[in-house]
Amino acid sequence: MLSTWIRQTHRWLSIIFTATVLANFVAMALGTPPPWIVYSPLLPLFLLLFSGLYMFFLPYAARWRSGRRVAG
């Protein structure tokens, strides 16, 4: 349940991030943009970082919890 919620949130955050980056380019084409437009992609980017890292390490955590070890 939590994993599904995080995946769905990650997808929506990627759409929001893309929209803010596009708005940034449009604002820069029209002149000097205000700082809130310039820095608006940062919040979704950091949230994408954390949700992406969670999803990246999920299979490793599942393997670790099951007790399977990789010989190395």
N, C-alpha and C positions, 0 to 999 in steps of 0.2 A: 504494500500500500504506500509506504513512504517512498520507495524507489520509483513507483509510478508517478507520484506527485512531483518528485524532483525532476524526473525526465520531462514531464509536461511543462513545468516551470522553466526548465532549461530551454525548451523550444520557444516558449513565449518570450523569454528574455532575449533570445537571439533575434527575434523579429523586432523587438523594441530597440535593441542595440543597432541593428541595421537601419532602422528608421531614424535614429538620432545621428548616425554617421552621415546619412543622406541629407538630413536637415543641416548638418554642419557644412557640407559641401555647397549646398544651395545658399546658405547664409554667407559663406566666404565669397561666392561668385557675385553676390549683390553688394559687397562692401565689407567693412570690418564688423564682424559679428560680436554681439555682447558676450561677456564671459560665460553666462549661464548656458548659452548654446554650445560654446566651445567645450565646456567641461561636462555637458550632459551625457555623453557616451560612457563616462567613467563608471558610474554606479552600475549600469547593466553589465559592463565589462567585468567588474570585480565579482558580481553575483554569478556571472557565467563561469568565471575562474573557479569559484568554490563548488558550484554544482557540477562542473565538468570534472574536477578532481575527485569529487565523491563518486561519480559514475565510473571514473577510470579505476579507482581502487576497489570498487565493489567486488569484482571477480576474485581479486587477491584476498580480500577479507573473507569471502565465502570459502575459499580454499583453505585459508588459515583456520577458520572455525571448524571445518570438517576434519581437520587433523592430518590432511595430506601434506607431506613435505616433499620438496624437490631436492634430490641429492645433488650436491654441487661442490 
